Each structure stands twice: as structure tokens, then as C-alpha cells.
Amino acid sequence: MKTTRVLSLVLAATALAAVQARAQFCPLGETERRIVTCREGVSMDQCLATAQTAGCSVVRTLPLIHAVVIEVPSVRVFFAEAKLNNASDVAAVEADGKVSWLRNIPDQTSFTLPDTRDLVSGMRKIKSPIPAAPAADAEIPWGVARVGAPLAWAKSEGEGAAVAVIDTGIDDSLPDLSGQVAGGVNIVDPQHPDNWKDDEGHGTHVSGTIAAKRDGEGVVGVAPKAKLYAVKVLDKNGNGNYDDVIAGIQWVIDHHIKIANMSLGADQGSDALHAAVQAALKAGVTIVAAAGNSGGPVGYPGAYPETIAVGASDSSDQPAVFSSRGPQVDYIAPGVDILSDKMGGGVVKMSGTSMATPHVTGLAALAFAEGARTPQALRAALTRAAHPIAGLSPDLEGQGMILAGDIRPTMAGEGGGTLAMLSR
């Protein structure tokens, strides 16, 4: 009896190995990725085995959302999807296309929209005017000054806050960022996970706005003593699959980082991406995301209610013409002609909601250092410090522009209940 059981287990293992061996071979020709999400209660091992029967290779597993990513020959996609959709273990099968996540506005170019205030209904009464920005020295970019970061540095520069920059990587060889990056991962090149150096430039520029150090040179960020983590999910062209971004979010959760900057966006959402964002909130991670540069609806993941979506303003506090708009916008921040660190050396001006987002992320790091340690407490602290801009509608500015000097320690009752912030 015992011998028969052992033999059965050996045969089962051999059969599974054979399935895996077949699944790892991709014939010549084009392939497509699919995210296979399994039903609750199905083990990841069983989910993997089921997914492998329909794919020619496994890209990665995504335990965060109980899914497996497979490659399928293009000529077999229809049959593979039909097979998986009929499998009792499978809850959903979703296309996992490669997306161009970065749509920046050209350098050195300013945009304003004189009549923006009349475009969206729902004007509201202004509770108070926004104080003038403090005078900036050569190291302080106008955006960092505009959100009042220098006024907050006497209290805190973001000590104790860790921020994941989910982007193209970070060039930490720059003087402004040397010693500011505590670690990272390369998701797009799993063979070299420790090579998270920036090869596009976007992530470096974003990082400078969040936490470039105060050293009298280059630029300084909003939270110059916060620590950064480079989560490289995009390649040298700014492209990446949905599963790359999801895997990046999973890495952030696994490494207990509580603030993530996502200066990226896609026109179309993904159920798998949304599930990852929801899981991040449940794990206590605050995701600050770009609203988008379409001038139209907010992109993804910024459109998900679990994130903090940021629109862009210019130096006159007017919404940038490119800034996406809608009820999903939470705050507005400087995003036109933003001076920050340039990959390889020096500084460069860039524009976009990608540049606005790290201002709010830096402010979140300051709030974290002041004691707002949960997504609920962080959002509440930022909202208390937000000032509506005269004449703008919520669809353009959300709660308004956050001023660092008005960030206060967490209040009673804000220490828990992260799921309470699931909707705006």
C-alpha cells in the first residue's frame, strides 16, 4: 500500500515535470502575454500548473493577486484563453500588453490654460488664499518652494520615511542622490535584479524632486532626508507590461515600504493592476500617482480610488493644459518647467503630471515623518494642508495645493482603518 502511494506520487511529479518542460518551450514566432488569475482557495502551485498547460513559458508568478503570467504563441491565443476560461481553477484571463507609460511634455516648454476655470462645472467657495511661496535660493527649484517645503524643514526633512520610486530606475551616482537610495530591484530584467540603475532618465528626475539632498549644489527635494528605493519596472524606452508594474508593487509590499511614487500611467485600466493597487492599500502602502498628460480623463493607476492622483500646475497656479482632469484628481502640484536631476549628470527641466506627483510624494514623506503612518492618516494630513486655488473646480485641482508648513501630526482616530480610504 505504501509502495503504491509512493509510486503514485512519483508518477504525478514526473507528469507535472513533463508539463512544465513542455510549457517552457516557445516555438518560433510572435507570442503574447496573459495574466491568469486563479480562484480563491486554489494554491499557487496548482494555479501555476493550470496556467502552464496553456502557455509556452511562464514569465512570473504574482502571489499578490493570486496569478501567473504566461506567454502564448499568437496563433494559439484564442484556444489557450478558451481552455483557461473553462478551467475550474481560473477566475480570469487578461491580456498583458506592453504599454508606453511615460508621456512627458518636452523640456524647457511652458503650458497654461487661460480659460480652464470655465471648462468644468462645480466651482466651490475658497476657504482661504494660498500664501505666497517662500523665496528660493539657487538650490531650491520653484516647485519645491511653491509647496512650501523650506518652511517645514525646521521641523522635519522626512527622516524615517522610505519612498519607493516605481519607474525607470535611479541614477544614484549623481551628487544630489548619492547616499539617498537605500536599495532597489530591476523587475524588467529578472536575470539582473540588482541592476536598478536608470537608463531612461525619468526615474532620476522624479527622485530628485522627492529627496535630492541639501548640499548647496544641484537641486534639493521636498523631503531631502527621506530614503529612496528604485523599483525599475520600465525599460530604457519607458515601456513595460502590466505584470512588470504589478510585480513592482508586490516588491514594495514585501519590503514593507509605505509610500510609493508612480509617475506613470496608461489610458486603459487592468483588473489585475487594480487588484494589486487594492492589495497595496490593504498592506498599508500609500500610492501617489500621476493623473496623466492627456488633458482628458485621468489615466491608470491614478484613476483608481485607492491611489492619490495628482494634477499639474504652472508657476502662476494655473492648471497645465496637458493635465488630465476629472473627479479622480486628489491634489494639484507644480508640474511645468520643473528643474531636477538629469541622468548622467547636471539638471534638466521637464514638464508633466509625472513631475507634479513627486512633489506630493515628498509632502507625504514629510507627513509620515510627522507621525501619519497609515494611508488613512497620510491622506487626512495632506487634505488638512491643502489649499483650494481661487476659481478652480475640484475636477482640476482636487482638494487643492498642499503646503508643507501646514502639515500637522496625525490626529486621534487616524492611526488605522486603511480600508476606509477605498473611495474618494
N, C-alpha and C positions, 0 to 999 in steps of 0.2 A: 504494500500500500504506500509506504514511504518512498520506495523506489519509483513507483508510478508517478507520485506527486512531483518528485524532483525532476523526472524526465519531462513532465508536462511543463514545468517552469522553464526548463532549458529550451524546449521547443518553442515556447512562447517568446522567450528572449531572443532566440535565433530568428524567429519570424519578424519581430519588431526591428531587429538589426538589419534584416533584409529590406524591410520597408524603408528604414532610414537610409540605407545605402542607395536604394533606387531613388529616393526623394532628393538626394544630394547631387544627382547628375542632371544638369540642364543641357538640353540639345542646343545646337547652333540655332541662331535666330533671335528675334526680339522676345523679351519677357516682360511681364507686368507684375507689380506687387499687389498683394491683397492682405488686408488685416482680417484675421479670423478670430472673432470674439466668441468664447465659449460660455455656456450657460453656468449659472451659479451652481456650485456643488460639484462641478467637473474638475478633476485635478489638473494641474498644469501639465503633468506628464501625459495624461490622456488627451488633453487639448492638443499638445504637440503631436502626438501620434495621429490624431484625426486630421490635423492640418497637413501633415506630411503626405498623407495618402493622395492629396490632390495637387501638391506642388512639386516642383523640380528641385527646390532648395529652400532651406529655412534661413531667413535673413536674421531674425532675432525673436526672442520671446519678450512679452511685455506683461509681466505679472501684475503690474499696477492696475491694468484694465482687464486682466484675465484673457490675454490674446496672444496670438502667434502671427508673425509676419512671414509670408511665403512668397516666393517667385513662381510664376506660372508662365509657360510659353504662351505667347499671344494667341496662337492658333487654338489653344486648349482652354482659354479663359472661360468661355461660355459653359463648357462641360464641367470644368473644375468648380465654378460657382454653383452650378446645379447640384453637383454631388455634395458640396459642403452644406448648402441650404437644406438638403434633405437629411443631413446627419443629425441625430438626436442630441449630440453634444454641442452643436453650434447654435449660438444665439444670433449672430450677424456676420455677414461678409461684406467688406467695404473696400473700394478701390483706394490704393495708397499712392497717389500720383506725386511726381516731383513738382514742387512749387517754387516760384521765384518770390521769396518772402520779403525782399528789400526793394522798396520803391522810393528812393531818396530824391529830393529835389536838388538840382545842380548846385554846386558850390558857388559861393560869392553872389548869390541871387536872392533878392528880397521879394516877398509877395505880400500884398494886402488885399483886402476885400472891402472897399468903402461902404458898400450897401448891404453887408452881411446881416446887419441887425434887423433888416426888414424881410429876410428870407424865410425865417421860421417864426411861427406864432408862439405865444406863450411867454411874453415878456413878464418879468416879475419886479417887484419893488426891491430896490437896493438897500441892504441893511446898513452898509457903511462904505465910504470910498476907500480905495486901496491906497495905503501910504506910498509916498514916493520911494523909489528904490534907493538904497544907500550908494554913496559914491564908491566907485570901484577903482582899485589900483590896477596896474598893468597885468597882474596875475589873475584877477577876478573877471571872468567873462560876463557879458551883460546879463545873460540869463541867470547865472548863479547869483548875481547881485539883485536881479529883479525879484527873485523869490525870497530875498532877504536872508540868505544863508549866513553872510558875515555877522548879522545881528544875533545869530543863535550860537556861534562858535564859542562865546564866553561860557555858555552852559555845557555844550557838547559838540563834538565834531563827528559823532557817530561811533564812538568807541563801543566795542562789544557787538556791533551789528555786522552780520555777514550777508552779502548780496551775491546771488548767482546771476551772471550775465549770460542768458541763453541766446547765443548769437553766432558770430563767425570766429570767435576766439578773442584773445587779448595779447597784444604785444607788450609784455612786461619788461622788455629791455629799455623802454623809454624812462628817462629820469623821473617823470611825473608818476609813473606806475610801478617803478621798481620797488619791491617790498610791499606793494599794495595787494598783490594777488597771492592768495593762500593756497591755491591748487586749482584743479580743473580736470576736464576729461574731453577727449575727442570722440564724439559719437559717430561722425560720418566715416571715420577710419578706424574701425574696431581692431585692426591689426596694430595700430599705434595709439592706444587710448591716452597715453600721457603727452602726446604732441598736440596740445591745445593752443598753440601759437596762432595768432591771427594771420590769415593770408589774403584777406579782402580789405580790411581797414575799418569796417563798420563797427565791430565789437569794441575795437580800441577807442574809437571816437566816443561811443556811448559810455565806456568805462571811465574816461577822463571826466565826463560831466558828473558821474556819480561820486567818484572818490579819488581823483588826482590829488596828490598830497600838496600841502603848503610848504614850498621850499624856495619861494621867491623867484621861481623860473617857470616858464611854460604857462600852464593854467592850473587852477585849483578847482576841485569838485565841490558839490554841495555838502558831502559828508566825508571830508578828507581823511578821517581815521577809521572809516568802515573798511572791512576786508572784502575783497572780491574773489569770486570763483568763476573761472572761464569754462562755460559749458558750450563747447563747439558743436552746433547742430547743423550749421550751414557751410557749404564748400566755398571755394575761392570766387565763385560766381554769385554767391548769395542764395544758392539753391539747396533744397533739402526735401526729403519726403516727410509726410505727416508722421510716420513712425519714428523718424530721427528726432523730431521735436518732442514727441511723446516720451521717447527714451531719455531725452534730456531732462524733462520734468521728473521722471522717475529717479534719475540720478540725484536731483536736488532733494527730493523727499528722503531718499536713502541716506543722504549725508546730512540730514537734519538742518538744512539751511532754510530760513524762514521768510526771506524776501527774494523774489526773482524778477528780473527785468527782462521783458520780452518786447524789444523794439523791432518787431516783425509782424507780418500779417498776410493773410490770404483772403481772397474775395469770397471763397466758399468755405463753409464750415465742415466739420467732420465729426461724426458721432464718437469716434474713438478719441479724437482730440478733446472734445467736450468732457468725455468721461475722465480723461487724465486731469483736466483742469478741476473738475469736481473733486477728484481724489486728492489733489494738491490742497485744496481748501480744507478738506476734512482732516488732512495731516497737519494743518496749521501753517500752510505756506500762503503768503500774500503775493499774488502775481500782478505786476503793473505792466500793462500792455499798450502798445501804440494803437490809436484809433484808426489810423490809415491815412493815406495821402491821395485818395480818390476825389475828394471834395464832395463825395456822396455818402452812402451808408458806411457805418463802422465795419471794419474787417474783423477777421478772426485770428486769434482768440479774444481780442478786445471786446467783441460783441457779446461774449458770454457774461452773464450776470455775476459769475464768481470771480471775475477779474476786475481790476481798476483800469478803465480806459482813459487815455489822455489825448486831448486835442492840442493843437499848436497855435501860439500867438506870436505876433511880431513885437518889435520894441515899442510900438505905440499902443500895445494891449489890444490890438485888433486880431480877430481870428485870421490865420493864414488862409489864402484862397484854396490851397490844396487840402486843408484839414478836413477829414471826414467828420460827419455830424449825425446826430440822432439822439434818441433817449438813452442810448448806452454810454454816452460820454459822461465821465465822472468828474473830471477836472480839466483845466486848461493850463498850459505852461509854455514858457518860451521855446520856440521851435524854428525860428528863422534866423539865418546867419549866426549859427551857434559855433563859437570857437572852442575847439577841443583838440585832443591829441591825435596825431597822424601816425599811422603805422609806418615804422621805419625811421621816424624822427620828425621833430617840428610839430606845428599845429596847423589846422585847416578849418575853414568854415563849412558847415553843412546845414541843410535845412530839411525839415520833415517832422512828422509826429514821432519818428524814431529818436529825434533829438530832444523833443519835449518830454518824452517818457522818462528818461534818466533823471531829469530834474525832480519829478515826483518820487522816483525810486530813492533818490538821495534824501528827500524830505522824509520818506518812510523810514530810512535808516536813522535819521535824527530822532524821529518819534519812537523808534524801537529802543534807542539808547536812553530815552526819557522814561521808558517803562511800558510802552504799548507793545506787548509781546504776542498778541494773537491777531488774526485777520480782523476780527470784530473791533478790537481796541485800536488797531492801526487806522482802520477806515474812520472810526469815530474821531480820533485825534486829528487826522488830516481834514476832515469835514469841519471840525471846530475852527481850524486855522485857515479855512478857505474864505475868500472874499469875492462875491459876485462883482463882475465888471459892469459898469453902467451901460444899460441898453441892450446887453446880450441876453439871448434866450438860453435856457438850460440845454437845448439841443446843441448849442455851440460851445458852452463852457462848463456844462455840468453844474457842480457846486461853486465853481469859480476858480480863482488862482490862490494856491496855498502859500502862505507866508511863514517862513521858518520861525520868526520871532514869536508867532502866536501859537506854536505847538506847545501843548501842556502835557504834563504826565498823565498817565491813564487814570480814568475816573472809576469810582466804585461801580461794580457791575459789568465792567468791560473786560474782565480777565478771561472769560470763557465764552462758550456758545458760538463757535466759529460758523456753525451751520446757519445761524440766524442771518448771516450776510449773503445768503444764496441769491437773494433778489435785491435789486437796487431800490 
